Amino acid sequence: MLNALEVFTTVSVGVMVGVEFSVAFVINRILDALPGDSGQLGRAHGGRMLGAVMPVWYISSLILVAVWAVTGWHDHGTGLVVTAGALLMVSVIMSILLLVPINNRSKTWTPENRPADWKQQANRWERYHYVRVAVIVAAFALLVIAL
């Protein structure tokens, strides 16, 4: 049972990392290359779509890691799992404090109502997102090692 939990948790976090990595290094580059207002409209749509899914994914991943740590408390890799959980907690806190406020604004923007500094806000979100991606990649790596 513990082995199944470990694998399921690692795969769940790994897929989440893949989505966030793709947003940072693929999707946003594609959106930036689109003509006119298409990129900004795509970011707004992505903010609405992923903004609804990712909080559930982040929290459920954190819960899975916590269950793994408690269930396998006496296993050799528990320290790595606990550290991975701490990193996922950092990513959740970063999201709530830094990324979500920007996302909540930007997902409502259209070419007609966006603020003059919308590009600066989008760039700030990207910088925070790069840090968050690094944090969750580290958490994922620790889970893989703990297996």
TAVEN-V68433 format. One record per backbone hydrogen bond with DSSP energy under -0.5 kcal/mol. CO is the residue of the C=O (numbers start at 0). NH is the residue of the N-H. Records with the same first field share a line. If there is no record, write none. Layout:
CO: NH  NH
This chain:
0: 4
1: 5
2: 6
3: 7
4: 8
5: 9
6: 10
7: 11
8: 12
9: 13
10: 14
11: 15
12: 16
13: 17
14: 18
15: 19
16: 20
17: 21
18: 22
19: 23
20: 24
21: 25  26
22: 27
25: 29
26: 30
27: 31
28: 32
29: 32  33
30: 33
34: 37
36: 40
37: 41
38: 42
39: 43
40: 44
41: 45
42: 46
43: 47
44: 48
45: 49  50
46: 50
47: 51
48: 51  52
49: 53
52: 55  56
53: 57
54: 58
55: 59
56: 60
57: 61
58: 62
59: 63
60: 64
61: 65
62: 66
63: 67
64: 68
65: 69
66: 70
67: 71
69: 72
71: 74
74: 77
76: 80
77: 81
78: 82
79: 83
80: 84
81: 85
82: 86
83: 87
84: 88
85: 89
86: 90
87: 91
88: 92
89: 93
90: 94
91: 95
92: 96
93: 97  98
94: 99
97: 101
98: 102
99: 103
100: 104
101: 105
102: 106
104: 107
105: 108
109: 112  113
114: 117
116: 120
117: 121
118: 122
119: 123
120: 124
121: 125
122: 126
123: 127
124: 128
125: 129
126: 130
127: 131
128: 132
129: 133
130: 134
131: 135
132: 136
133: 137
134: 138
135: 139
136: 140
137: 141
138: 142
139: 143
140: 144
141: 145
142: 146
